[in-house]
Amino acid sequence: MLALVYHSQSPLLACAGAAAAAGAAAGMCRYGPYRGSITGSRKGVLVSMSDGRATTYSMYDLVQRGTFFIAPGDDVYAGMVVGENTRDADLDVNPAKEKHLTNVRSVQADEKMVLPPPRAMTLEEAIGYVAEDELIEVTPAAIRLRKQVLDAGQRKIAAKRAAAAAASVS
């Protein structure tokens, strides 16, 4: 007998690789010594590079880059994780960019922008999602993820130092 086990509450995420097959047959369950942590395929994150309030205008342009953890109107700061990237690398984005207003209006230019709902995380999901270079902020109002080093330039310098140290050790 083969069962489908979901890692989250939503079965819609199963098509994105969040489901795993669990075998209940006698030969499939094996117990043994601890072999280390389970490695998963975690994608990169979208990291805010500016302070401000997230706008629909900027988030609409970033929808193709990944899924969001924030909604338009939420306060963001530099170094805050605002979403999950569709690729493996982290990407610095500006969710607080505002539209430049002009006196000329047209029907086509001011179309209605519809965003998918943000992915809300519980504390347990955030603990399972966080990477080594990230932290979890828990407040009464929200659960947020952020990078340990908030400045994008300082993060790149720290990553180069860590790569150089790993290369010199091996």
C-alpha positions in Angstrom: 0.0 0.0 0.0 1.4 3.4 -1.0 0.1 6.6 0.7 0.6 10.2 -0.2 1.8 12.4 2.6 1.6 16.2 2.5 4.2 18.4 4.2 1.7 21.3 4.5 -2.0 21.9 5.1 -2.7 22.7 1.4 -2.9 19.8 -1.0 -2.5 22.4 -3.8 1.2 22.6 -2.9 1.7 18.9 -3.7 2.2 19.7 -7.4 5.1 22.0 -6.5 7.0 19.1 -5.0 5.8 19.2 -1.4 4.3 15.7 -1.4 6.2 12.6 -0.6 5.3 8.9 -1.1 5.2 6.9 2.1 5.2 3.2 1.8 3.4 1.1 4.4 4.6 -2.2 3.0 6.7 -4.4 5.4 10.0 -4.1 3.5 9.9 -0.3 3.1 10.1 0.6 6.8 13.7 0.3 8.0 15.1 1.6 11.3 18.7 2.4 11.8 21.2 4.8 13.4 20.8 8.5 12.9 22.3 9.5 9.5 22.1 13.3 9.7 19.5 15.9 8.8 17.2 15.3 5.9 18.2 17.5 2.9 15.5 19.1 1.0 15.3 21.1 -2.2 14.9 24.6 -0.8 14.8 27.4 -3.3 16.2 30.8 -2.9 14.4 33.7 -1.3 13.3 37.2 -2.3 15.0 39.7 0.0 13.9 43.3 0.3 16.7 45.8 -0.4 14.8 48.9 0.8 12.7 50.2 3.7 9.1 51.3 3.2 5.6 49.9 2.6 5.1 47.2 0.0 3.1 48.5 -3.0 0.9 46.6 -5.5 2.7 48.3 -8.3 6.2 46.8 -7.4 4.8 43.4 -6.3 2.9 43.0 -9.6 6.2 43.2 -11.5 7.8 40.7 -9.1 5.0 38.0 -9.3 7.0 36.1 -12.0 10.0 35.9 -9.6 8.3 33.8 -7.0 5.6 33.6 -4.3 5.2 36.3 -1.6 5.1 36.0 2.2 3.8 39.6 2.4 0.8 41.5 1.1 0.6 45.0 -0.4 0.6 47.6 2.4 2.9 45.6 4.8 5.9 47.4 6.2 9.2 46.0 4.9 12.8 46.7 5.7 16.2 46.0 4.1 17.2 42.3 4.7 13.6 41.1 5.3 12.6 37.9 3.4 9.5 38.8 1.4 9.0 35.7 -0.7 10.4 32.5 -2.2 12.3 32.7 -5.4 11.5 30.4 -8.3 15.3 29.8 -8.7 17.9 28.4 -6.3 19.7 31.7 -5.6 18.6 34.6 -3.3 17.4 37.7 -5.1 17.4 41.2 -3.8 14.1 43.0 -4.8 12.5 46.3 -4.1 8.8 45.7 -3.0 8.4 49.3 -1.9 8.9 50.9 -5.3 6.2 53.4 -6.1 4.7 54.3 -9.4 5.7 57.8 -10.8 2.5 59.8 -11.2 1.9 61.9 -14.3 -1.0 64.2 -15.4 -1.7 62.0 -18.4 -4.1 59.1 -17.8 -5.2 56.3 -20.2 -7.4 53.3 -19.7 -4.8 50.8 -20.8 -2.0 52.2 -18.6 -4.0 52.1 -15.4 -5.2 48.5 -15.6 -6.3 46.6 -12.5 -3.5 44.7 -10.9 -4.4 41.4 -9.2 -1.9 39.6 -7.0 -2.1 36.1 -5.7 -2.7 35.8 -2.0 0.5 35.8 0.2 1.7 32.5 1.7 1.2 32.8 5.4 3.6 30.8 7.6 3.0 29.4 11.0 5.9 29.2 13.5 6.4 25.5 12.8 6.6 26.1 9.0 9.0 29.0 9.5 11.3 26.9 11.6 11.3 24.2 8.9 11.9 26.8 6.2 14.6 29.0 7.6 18.2 28.6 6.3 21.4 28.9 8.2 21.9 32.6 7.2 18.4 33.6 8.2 16.6 34.4 11.4 12.9 34.2 12.5 11.3 37.3 14.0 8.3 36.4 16.2 6.1 39.3 17.3 2.5 39.3 18.5 1.4 40.7 15.1 3.4 38.6 12.7 6.0 35.9 12.1 8.7 37.2 9.7 11.9 35.9 8.2 15.0 38.0 7.8 18.7 37.6 6.8 21.3 37.7 9.6 23.2 40.5 7.7 20.6 43.0 6.6 22.7 45.0 4.1 23.0 43.4 0.6 26.6 44.5 0.1 27.6 43.1 3.5 25.9 39.8 2.7 27.9 39.4 -0.5 31.1 40.2 1.3 30.3 37.7 4.1 29.4 35.0 1.4 32.8 35.5 -0.3 34.6 35.3 3.0 32.8 32.1 3.9 33.6 30.6 0.4 37.2 31.5 0.8 37.4 30.0 4.2 35.8 26.8 3.0 38.2 26.6 0.1 41.2 27.1 2.3 40.1 24.3 4.7 39.6 21.7 2.0 
